[in-house]
């Protein structure tokens, strides 16, 4: 997506690992972006959202939502055509 991204991350139990991972990604990307575009300061607006998924049906809905995001925004016709999906 041009203005945001989605990660679906599995972790064992409750931990601070996701917070550390997201912090690392955002700092690394901000450094890259600022160097590449001679920019300074924040690249992302606001903090990331972290939502636990404990239900398999809800998990399927989230996966569908993420895969359909570029289709809804008319970036591709088929979710399999989106190059940044895995």
HUFEN-V406294 format. One record per residue. N is the residue number from 0. SS is DSSP state (H for helix, E for strand, - for the rest). NEAR is the number of other ideal C-beta (glycine too) atoms within 12 Angstrom. Layout:
<<N:SS:NEAR> <N:SS:NEAR>>
This chain:
<<0:-:21> <1:-:11> <2:-:12> <3:-:17> <4:-:21> <5:-:23> <6:-:22> <7:-:24> <8:-:21> <9:-:15> <10:-:18> <11:-:8> <12:-:9> <13:-:11> <14:-:14> <15:-:12> <16:H:16> <17:H:23> <18:H:18> <19:H:15> <20:H:19> <21:H:22> <22:H:18> <23:H:15> <24:H:20> <25:H:23> <26:H:17> <27:H:16> <28:H:20> <29:H:21> <30:H:18> <31:H:14> <32:H:18> <33:H:17> <34:H:13> <35:H:11> <36:-:13> <37:-:8> <38:-:14> <39:-:11> <40:-:12> <41:-:15> <42:-:22> <43:-:21> <44:-:11> <45:-:9> <46:-:11> <47:-:20> <48:-:14> <49:-:20> <50:-:17> <51:-:17> <52:-:19> <53:-:10> <54:-:11> <55:H:10> <56:H:11> <57:H:15> <58:H:17> <59:H:14> <60:H:16> <61:H:23> <62:H:20> <63:H:17> <64:H:19> <65:H:26> <66:H:24> <67:H:23> <68:H:25> <69:H:26> <70:H:20> <71:H:16> <72:-:15> <73:-:13> <74:-:19> <75:-:19> <76:-:13> <77:-:13> <78:H:22> <79:H:14> <80:H:14> <81:-:24> <82:-:12> <83:-:19> <84:-:22> <85:-:13>>
